[in-house]
Amino acid sequence: MTGSAADGDAAAPSAGRDAGAIRQALAATDAALAARFDSGEDVDRLLRARADAVDAQIRAAWRASVAAGAPLALFAVGGYGRGELFPQSDIDLLVLAEAEAQALYGDALARFFARLWDAGLPLGHAVRSAAQCAEAAAADITVLTAMLEARPLEADAAALHALQAAIAPARAWPAREFFLAKREELRLRHARYGDTADNLEPNLKEGPGGLRDVQTLRWMALRIVGTGDLESLVAIGQFGADELATLERERRTLSRLRFGLHLVAGRREERLRFDHQKRLAERLGHVDDADNLAVEQMMQGFYRSAALVLRIGERLLQRFEEQIEGEAPPLPLDDAFELRRGYLAARDPAWPRDAFEVFALFATWAAHDEVRGLHSRTARALAESLARVPAFQQAEPALRERFLALLRGPHPVHALERMARLGVLGRWIPAFARVSGRMQFDLFHVYTVDQHTLAVLRNLARFASGVADERFSIAHEVWPRLRKPELLLLAGLFHDIAKGRGGDHSELGAEDARIFCGTLGLSQADAALVEWLVRHHLLMSVTAQKQDIADPEVIHRFAARVADRERLDHLYLLTCADIAGTSPKLWNAWKDRLLADLYTATRLALRRGLEHPVAAAERAAETRDTARAMLRALGVADDEIDALYARMPETGFERGRPDQVAWQAASLRDVAPGETRVRVRALGGQGGAHAGALEVFVHSPDRDGLFAAIVATLDRLGLAIQQARVLDGPRGTIFDTFEVVPVDPRCPPAPQEVERGLEGALAGPLDRIRPARRALPRHLRHFRIAPQVGFDATANGRTLLSLVCTDRPGLLADVAQVIRDQALRVHDARIATFGERAEDVFQITDGRDRALDESQQQALRDALLACLDGEAA
């Protein structure tokens, strides 16, 4: 302790450092440290310098508040105790005092803490006796963790010894329990961030591979080995010198990012948000180049650092486990490998001698997919021998055959994922190394290119499992038709491998795929298929989302480009996997059915032969007959079916699906002339990714502004429109169909709720239905797209309006309102959203169903731009 309690508060000094002086001194320190940061000074020196500066102010405030000789001890704990203090980090203090001293010096401590609070310090504090420290540590491992790194500020050796004794393993959290609890804490923390560091807005402190991971390893070392200095682990053989050097290098990289983030944010911020990424990249000295934005360069560096921290952390966790639990007898698997405590290990201490043995490791791992992971010693040996893995073009033919065997063997996607995570795939395919950690500064691609590629491969593995997945309605049926599934895996591996090189990544990636397949000795036909899939991997997605696939001409053109059913099978599965692997929010029931419909229609077109395109009349007749059979099954007589068909637009039979036509006809059975009828049904399954997806049918007497009113009402009901078809029926009626998904999938509106909401809204004057006003979401403010408005003539005498702009809540409702204000009519709409980018197409006419003339087009363009510019302002 610092002294005796004889004089109590009466001996407390009356003068001292006031809050304003502390604030001013630390502000000057922070300004100087910011300048040193910008000049490139080592971040550890900056962290230590800030801790030293805060130490001086806290000691001065203590001496100004607490009498000399008081039986109190002051410690820095947590990160501050470690001597690492970032510009906006909390300052955690512990006062060690017995109960009598706490009561006697309560006023002095209150003055001390008040000085610091008034100075604006982000203070966290506790006042405890040694017994209270022991009790708190035993009850809460986070309290113990903070005290593990206690550093004396105003405390003698006896006080430090008392604190250490209070939290010793014998009293709280022995080594084994501490390790298990901290490992579970780490697992749960990683799970909160999706078990990946490759997030668009990663958390530098808490996210996987972040600074908290490094700190966790130090805390484990403190409890298990007795020292938080990782260098000491090298001396006892727990840690390799190269591993320590790598971990320290990446820790400094992460620390520099966090220090800079605090500077640009001007407040405590651990998440690398879009709001700060560009400014931080600039402050760190990154500069845009032809292929890579400065912000993308910075983020690629972060992702690679985080990946290395994760990789090394896994090894050290295993070694701690072995030290606590002891080595178990190895279980041989074959001549080369064995299991040690469930981890796959090489039996030869000199492993690996060449790349053949490296590939053999992944083959054995795939054949025993239940193993816990790779043994830490084998993982380290692999890392040290990566240079022995040649690029595929320099490899021997036998090694190329070994790689192909991995693709054709059990669990090939698991093998590729492991090779990627451990750095082998980047050595084998150098182009893959160039996209590792590469992000794209947009909202469409929520993963780095390499992680997106692995997500696509995982989706393909799900298709291969043979288990039906309601998110992909026919994928499990298509997969068994593949002649050589490994060709689709290769296409998935290469489809985005040329991202960031400039030029068309599909064309460049196709060339890479052609060279790779040729070098590996694939047949000319197999190599051509992989090359074609990479070159055209966006074809099906673009066709489905931007064109009217109910139009036989669209199907015929698409089928002509695909040319055969083998390509179609592969392209369908690759497209589904690609879209679903781009963002968890991107795949929905509408996209599932859209692609399934395009696949089915194209397969039929290829079966009948491209020389026999389907005529509109033929398709309408087929739809009528199939829908009639469905209605008969519902008990509807033929004469009533004929009467219902007479009330429906002919275009609906040409473009609609039979089940849709039957559903709409049945909806009209008890509808009187002039009555409005709204019907809603689930678009896909009731759970998972399809929950809440709906098809909305509106039959009503036509009125000006009806489309805008429907769109605005659906928007207010929390539904986002994916597609709209607006058809004119007989006798002045409309047949509008909307395919919608909930804006918030957690609380989708029920079909009955949508029916009541729409029918109620359309029963009154349409003029009172206006778009809802909403603030622009934070993340969209950083991705502004200059609006583009275009017009084209259509074959049916209408005008095609195309709009490209920044997406936002209520955008379609606002656009529909502008069209309504211009006294124009909407006949068809296709809504496509790609991250922050909206690409919408409308077929419109004037009030007399004529195409727009130039003056009408210009007026609409001006009104749309004014609406969008007003939102941007």
N, C-alpha and C positions, 0 to 999 in steps of 0.2 A: 504494500500500500504506500501512498505518498507521505503518510505521517500519522500523528495521533489525533484524537478527536477532543482533546482537552478544552479547546476554546470554542468549539462549535462554530456556528455562523457568525458569532461575534468577531471572529478573527478574519472574516472574509474581506479582501481588499475592496475599497470603495471606487477605485479608479481602474480603468482597463480599456481594452479595445472595444469601441462601440460598433454597432452593426453597420453603420455607414462606412466606417473605415475598412471593415472586413470586405464589404461588397466592393468598394473601390479598388482595394488591393487585388482581389481575385479577378476583377474585370480586367485590370491591367495585365495580370498573369495570363489570362485566357487569350487576350489580344496578342500577346507576345508568342504564346504557344501556337496560335493559329498561323501567324506569320512563319514560324519555324516549320509547321506542318507543310505550308505551301512551298517552302524552299526544299522540301524533301528530306527533312531530318528523320532519323530512325524513330519509329513510333514508340518503341519501348522507352526511350529516353524522354519522350513527351509525356507518356503515362506516368513515369516516375516523377518527372518534374512537377506535374500537376498535383500528384499525391503529396509531394514535399511541400508545395505551396499551401495546400489545404492543411497539412499537418501544422505548419507554422501558425496559421490563423487560429486553428482549434486550440493549440497549446496556449496561445496568448489569451484567448477567450476563457480557457479553463483557469489560468492563473489569475485572471481578472475577476473570476466568479467564485472560486473555491479557495479557501484558506490553505496556505502552505502547511504541510504536515497533516492534512485531513486524511483519515483512513479510507481513502477512495482510490480506485485504480481505473484509468481510462484506456480502453483498447479500441483500435480500428478493427472492424470485422468485415466479412464478406469480401467483395472485390477490392474495397478500400483497404482492408487488412492485407490483401495480397500486394498492395502497392501499385495497383493498376487503376487509375482513375481517369475515365473518359470525360469529355467536356460536360456532359449532362447526366453523368451517372449519379446514383444515390450515394450518400455518405452515411455509412452505417457505423454506429458507435455502441459500445458496451461499457457500462460503468459497473465495476465489480465492487460490491460493498455489502457488509453484513447488515442485518435488519436494523440494528441500533444506529449504525452510521447512516443508513438510508433515511431514517426518521430525523436524525439530528441535522443532516445536511440537505434536507429536501428543498429548502428555499434557495440554497446556493446552486443546487443542480437545476432548479427551475430557471434561475437567472442565466445559467450557462446555456441551456438549451434555447431559451428565448432569444439570447444574443445571436445564436446561429440561425434560428428561424427568421428573425428580423433581417438578417443579412441575405436572406434568400437562398440559403443552402438547402438542397433536397435531403433533409436529414431523416434518418431512421435510427431509433435508439431504444435501448433497454437498460434498466437498472436492476441488477440481480445479485444475490449472494451466491457463494459457491454452491450451496445446496440447491438454490433455485436454478442455477445454471445446469446442474446435473439433472434435475427434474424436467426442465424444459427440453434439454437435449434428448432425454430418454423418450419423451412424448412426441417429439417432432424432429424428424431427421433433417429437415431444412434448417432448423435452429442449430443443430449440431454442426451441420456443414458450414454455416457462417462462422461459428466459433472455432472451427478447425484452423482457420487462417488468421486467428487473432494476432494483432501486432501491437505491442505496447506503445502508447503515446505518452501517458503519464502513469507509469507503473513500474514497480521494481521487480526483481527476479522472483521474489517470494510470491507476489501477486500472480505473475505469469505461471509459476509452478502450481499455485492453487487452482487456477482456471484449467490448466491442462489435466490436473488430477481429477477435477470434477467431471470432465468429459472423456476420461480415459475409457478404452474399450471394455474394461472390467465393469464399468458403471453404466455405460450406454452404447448400444450398437457395436457389439463385437465385429471383428473384421468380416466374418462370413455373412452375418445379417446385413451389415452395411453394404457389402458388395451386391448382394441379391436385391436389396431395396433400391440402390442407386441404378442398377442395371434395369430393373423394371421401370423406374422413373424415366430413364433414358428412352426405353421402348415406348412408353406412353406418350412422351413428349414428341418423339419422331412421328408417332401415329397421328397426332394432332395436326401435323403439317403434311399429311399424306405420305409419310415415309419417303419423301424425296426432297432434296435440296433444290431441285429444278423447278421452283415456282417463279411466277412472273414478278412477285413482290416478296422475296425471301426475307426471313427474319435472321439477321446476322448473328444474333445472340442465342436464340432458343431453337432455331430451325436445325434440321439434320445437317451435320457437318459444320455447324456454327461454333462460336466460341464456347458455348456451354458444354459442348462435347469435350473440348480440350480440358476445360476446368473439371469435368467429371472424372476424367482419367487421373488428374492430379489429386482429387479428393480420395479416389480409390487407393492411389499410391500412399497417401498420408495414412490411411487407416490400415492398409494391408502390410506395407513395407515400413512405414514409419517416417517417410519423407515425401514431401511434395515436389522435390527437385527431381524431375524426370531423368536428369543426367546420372543420378545415382543408380537408376535402373539399368543403365548401360554397364556400369561396373559389376553388377551382380548377374548380368546375362539375361535380364528380363526384356531388354530393349536393345535394338541394334543402333549403332551410331548413325547409320544412314537413315533409319526410321526417325530417330530423334531430330536429325537435321531437317528432314522433310516436314515433320510435324511443326517444328518451330518456325520454319519458313512460311508455311501456310497460316499458322497462327498470327504471325506478324502481318501477313497480307490481309487477313480478316480484321485484325485490329486496326489497320490503317483505314480500311473501308468504314469501320464503325466510328472511328475518330472523325473522319471526314463527314460521315452522315450526321453526326451530332452538330458539326459546324454548319452545314448547309440547312439543316432543319431548324436550328436555333432553339431546340427543345429536346427533351428526352424522346428519342425515336430509335427503335431497334429494327423496324421493318423497312426494307429498302423499297419504298413506295415509288410509283411513277412520278409523284410530285417532286421527288428529289433526285431521281436517277440521272437525268441529263446534266443538272448542275454539278452533281458529285463527279460524274465522268470528266467534265470540263476542269473541275478543280484538281482532279488527279492527273491531269495532263493528257488525257486521251483526245485524239483528233479524228474526225470523220475521214474515212478514205473511200475509195471507189467501191469496195466490196463490203465494208463493215462500218456501221455508225460507231461513234465514240462510245455511246452508251452500251452498244452490243459488245464492244471490246471489253469494257469494264465488267459486264455481267458474265461474259465467257470466262474471265479470270476468276470471278467468284465461284462459279459452278465447278471449275476444275479444282480450286482449293478445297471446297467443301467435299468433293468426291475423294480427295486424298485423305482428308481428316477422317472421313468415314471408314476408308479402307484400312488405315493404320489403327484406328480405334478398335475395329473388330479384332485385330490381332492381339492388341494389348488386353482387351477384355478376356480373351481366351487364356492368356498367360496368367492373369489374375485368378481366373477360375481354377486353373491347374494348380496354382500355388496353394489355394484354399482347400480344394477337394483332393489334391494329390493325383498323380498319374494312374490311370487304369491300364490293365493289360491290353495291349493292342489286339485287334481282331483282324486277321488277314482277309483280304478280299481276293487278291490274285498275287502273282509274282512281284508286281510293282507297287501295289498300294494296300493300305490297311486303314482301319478305323481306330482313332484314339479319342476316347470319350465321345464317340459319335461323329467326330470330324475326320474328313478324308485326308490321309497323310501319305506321303511318299515313303517307301520302306528304305530306299537307298539314301544315305546321308549326303551323297554327292549329286542327288537329283536336282535339276534335270541336266542331262548331258547334251541334249539337243532338242530341237523343236518337235521331233516325233514324240518324245516323252511328254512334252507339254500338251500336245493334242491328245495323247493317250490319257492324260489326267482328266480332260473334259469328257472323253468317251466313258471312262469309268464312273465319273460323277453322274453322267446322264443315266447310266445303267443302274445306279444305286441312288435314285433321286430322293430317297428318304433321309439321306445323311444331313447332319445339322449344318454343315458348311465345310469350308476348307480349313485345315489345321493351320495354326498361325505360323509354324516353322515352314511348312510347305508354301504358304502364301508369301512369306518373306523370300524364300528361295525363288519363287516364281517372279516376284518383283525384281529381284537382282539379276534375273536371267532373261528379261524381256528382250534384250538386244540380240539374243540368239534366235528369236522368232523373225524369220525373213518376211519381207513383203511378198505377196503371192507370185509376183512376176519373177522374183529371184529364187523361188522355192523349187525343190526337186519335184518331179512328177508324182513320186510316191507320197510326198507331204500334201500335195493338192488332193490326191485321192483320199488321204486321211481326213481332210476337211469335208469333202463331199460325203464321206461315210458318217460324219457327225450330223450332217443335214438329213441323211436318210435313216439315221438310227433313232433310238428312243429319246423322247423329250428334246428335239432339236432346238426349240426356242429357248428352253432353259440353258442349253449349252451356249447359245449365242449371247444370251443375257450375261452369263457368267464371264464369258470371254471379253465382253464389252466392259464390264465393271472392273475386271482385273487388268485391263490394258492390253490384252492379247489381240483383240479384234482390231484395235487401232494400229497395231504393228503389222498384222496380216493384211489389212486393207487400209493403206495410209489415208485414203479419202475419208474413211470413217473417223479417223483421228481428227481431221480438220473440222468436222462438224460436231465433235464432242464438246459439250458445253456451249455450243453456238445457239444464241437466242435470237428471236426476231422481235423488234420493238413494236408489237401490236397486240391486240386483244384476241386475235383469232388463234394464234399459236401459243398455247399456255405452257408448253414444255419446250425444252431445248431440242434441237434437231435429233440428237442421238437418243434422248429419252422418248421423243415422239416415235422414232423408228422402232424402239423396243416395245412401246405400247402397241403399235401396229402388229408386230410379230406376236405379242401376247394375245391379241384379238384373233389372229389366225389360229393360234393354238387352241383357243376356245372352240372355234369352228371344227377343228380336227377332232375334238373330244367325242363328237357324235351325240352330245347331250343337247337337246333343244334348249335354246335361250330365247325367251319371249322378246328380247330386244331386237333380235335378228330373226325374222319370222321364217325364212327359208334357207339360211346359211348352212344349217346342219344337213339339209337335203342336197345342197349343191356340192359341198366338200367331197363326198364319196365319188363324184364324177371326175375328179382330178386324176389325170394319168400319172403325174409325177409331182406330188405336193411340194417337193423341195424347190421346184421352179418358182412357185408362188412365194416361198420364203425368200428366195433370192430377189425377186421383184420387190418385196416389202423392204428388204435390207437396202436396196439401191434407190428406191423411189425418190428420196429427198437428199441423196448423198452429195449432190452438187449445189446445195443451198449455199448462198453467200459468195459464189465465185463470180457473179455477174453473168448476164445472159440468161437464157431459159434453162432453169435447173432440170426440167424434164428432158430436154435434148442432151444436155451435158451428162446427166445421170445415165441416159440410155447408152451413150458412148462408153461410159465407165463399165456399165453392165455387160456390154458386148465384149469388151476386152477381157473382163474378168471371166465370163463364161467360156470364151474361146481359150483362154490360158488354162482353165481348169479341165479342158478337154470335153466339154459338153458337145453334143451333136449340133449340127447347124440349125436344125429345126427347134431344138430346145433353147439354144442361145437366142434365136430370133424371137421366140415367144417372150422370154424375159426382157429382151431389149424393147419389144413392142409395148409390154405392160408398163415399163418405166416411162417410156416416151408418152404414153397416153393414159397415165394413171389418173388424170383429172377429167378425162373425157366423159365418163358416165356421171360423175357428180355435177359437172357443168350442164350436161344435157338434161338431167332430171330436175335440177333446181332452177334453170333459167329458160327452159323451153317447155312447150305444152306437149307432154308425152301422150296425151289423149288424141293428138293429131297423127293420123296414119303416116303423113309425109315425114314428120319428125322421127317416128320409129323407123321408117324406111331408110332415111339418111344415116341414122345411128347404126342400124344393122349393116349398112353398106360399109361403114368404117370399121366395124368390128369383124365382119366377114365370115367368121365361123364360130361354132358353139364352144370350142375349147377356149378361145380367147374370151368369149362372153363369160364363161364360168369363172375363169381366173380374175377377170376385170371386176365382176360383181363382188366377189369376196374381198379383193384388194380395196375396192372403193368403200365398202362397209367398214373394213378394219381401219382405213385411213381416216375417214370422217370421225368415227368413234374414238380414235386415238389422238385426235387433235385437241379435244377439250371434253371433259366429262359432261358438259352442258350442251354440247353440240348435237349429239345423237338423240333423236326422239322418234315417236311413232310415225310422224309424218314422213321423215326421211326414210324410215324403214319401209313403209308402204310404197313410197315414191320409187325407191330403187327396186323393190320387189316387182312392182308393176312394170317398170321399164325392162327389167330382166325377162319377165314372163312374155311381154309383148314382143321383145326382140327375139327371144328363142322361137316363138311361133312364126315370126317373119322369116327367120333363117330356115325353119323346117319347111315352110311352104315354098321357099326359094325367092331370092331377091328379084327375080324376073316376074314374080306374081305379087305385086304390091296390093295391099288391102284397099279397096275403094270405100269411100265414106258410106255409101248406101249399103254395101255388104256388111260393114261393121254394125251399122244401125240395126239391120235386120237380125243379126246374130244377138245383139244386146236385147232387142225386143223379145226374142224367143226365150232366151235364158231367163230374163226377168219375169216373163209370163209364167214359166215353170215355178219360180220362187213364189209368185203371188198365188198360184193355184195351191201350193203347199200350205198357204195361210188361209185357204178356204175362200178365195176370191174367184167368182165365176168369170168366164171368158167375156160375157157381155159387159160386166162391170169393168174388167181390165181394159177393154176397148174404149169405154167411156173415160177412164182415167188417162189412158194414153192420149186421147184427143185433147186433154187439158194441158198437156206437157209439150215443151218446145222440142222440135225435131233435132236440134243441135245436141240436146241432152242424150239422145240415143246414140249419136255419132261419137260423142266424147266421154260419156259417163260409163261407169262400170255397171254390170248387170245388177249387182247387189245394191248399188247406190240408186239405180233407177227403180228397183222394186221397193226399196225403203221410202223413196220420195212419193211414189204412186200410192203406197199404202197410207202415207200421211195425209193424202188428199181425200180419203174416202168419205169423211163427214164434214168437209169444208164447204160452206155456202159461198155463192158468188159474192165478191167484195170482202170476204173475211181474210184476216191475216193468220197464218199458221207457221209456227216455229217448232222445229223438232231438232233434238240434239242426241247424238249417240257417241259412245266411246270409240275412239279411232283405233286404239290398240288394246293391249292387255291392261288390266286394272292395277298392276303393281310395277315396281321398278322404274325403268327409264320411260315407260309408256304411261305412267299414271297421269291422269288429267288431260291427255290428248283427246280432242273432241272434233267431231264433224257436225257443223251447224247448217241446217237447211231452213231457208226463209222463203215462204210463198206469200205474196202480198199484191194488192193492186199497186201499180207503179205510181210513184210520186217523185217530183224533183227533190233531190237531196236525200233519197232513201239510202243509197249506198253509204254516204257520209254518216248518216244517223246510225246505221247498223255498226259501222266500224267504230264510231265513238262509244257506243254502248258496250261493245265487246271489250274495248280498251278499259272502260270503267269497271267492267266485271273482272279485270285482271287476266285477260286472255290476249296472247300475241298471235296475230294472223300469219300463217305460213303460206296460204294460198287462198285465192278468192276466184270463184267463177260466177259471173253475173250473166244470166240468160233471160232473154225476153220470151215470155210465154204468150199463148193466145189470149185475146180479149183484154189487152192492157195489163197483164200480170207479169210478175218477175219470179224467177227461180234462181235464187242466189245460194251458193254453197261456199262455206268457209271451213278451212281446216285450221284448227287453232291449238295452241299449247299454253299451259298456264305460265304466267310471268314468274310466279313463285311456285315451283313444283311441290313445296311442302304443304301448301293449302290450296289445292285446285278447287274451283267451283264445281258443284255437282251439275249433271246435265239438266235436272229439273230447275235448278236455280237459274241457269242460263236461259232456259225456255221462258220462265216467268219474267226475268229481267228484260229480255228482248221484246216479248209480246206487250209488256206493260209500257215500255218506252215507245214502241211504234204505234200504240193505240192513240197517242195524243199528237199534238202539233210537232212536226219535225224540227221546226226552227229553234225550239228550246233545248235541243240536244246538241251540246257543244263539246269539243274535246276538253279533257281534263288538263289542268295546268300542273306541270311537274318540274322540279329542279333537275338540272342535268347532273347525273351521277358523277362523283369525283373522278373515277378512272377514265371517263370519256373526255374530260376536259383536256387531256394530254394527247389526244389522238384526233385532232381536227382534220377533216377531209374537205377540200374545196368542193362545193356542190357542182355536179354536172347534170345538165338537163338536155335531153336529146329527143328529136322527133323523127319518125319514119312512117311511110305509108304501109298499110297492110293489104293483103290480097282481097280482103272482104270489105274494102272501102272505109276502113277506120284509120285512126291515127294511133301509132304506137308511141307512148310516152315512156322514156327510160330516165330513171333518176338514180344517181349515185351520190351518196352523202354520208355524213356521220350518223350512225344509228343512235337512237335515244328513245326513252319511253314515250309513247304517244305519237311517234313520228307518223305512222300511217294514218292515224285519225286526223292529224293536222293537214297532211297532204290531201286526204279526201275532202276536208273542209275547204281547202283552197280550190279544188276542182269544182266543188259544189258552188262556191261563191262566183266562179266564172261561168256558171250556168251550163256546165258540161256534164256528160254522162259517162259512167264507167261500165264497160262490158266484160272486162276480164282483168285479172291482176295476178301477178306472180311476185311473191315477196321472198327475197333471199337476204340473209344476214350473215356476214363473215366477220366475227369479232366486233370491231367498232365500225365496220363498213356495211352500209345498207345498199343493196342493188335491187331496186324495184322496177317492175315493168307493168304498164297499164294499157289496155286498149280503150280508147276514149272516142267520143263523137260530140258534136254540138247537140243542142236540144232537139234537132230534127234528124238525128242519127246520120249526120254527114261528117266527113273528115274535116279536121280543123284547117282553116286557111292560115296564111302566114301571120296575119295580124292577130288571130286568136292564139296561135302558137306563141307569139312574142308576149302577149298579155299573160298567158299562163306561165311562161318562163319567168317573167318579171315577178309575178305574184309568188311563185314557189321560192325563188331566190330571196325575196323579201322576208318570207316566213322563216326560212332557214337562217338567214343572216340575223334576223331578230332574235332567234334562239341563241346564236353564237354570241351576240352582244350581251 
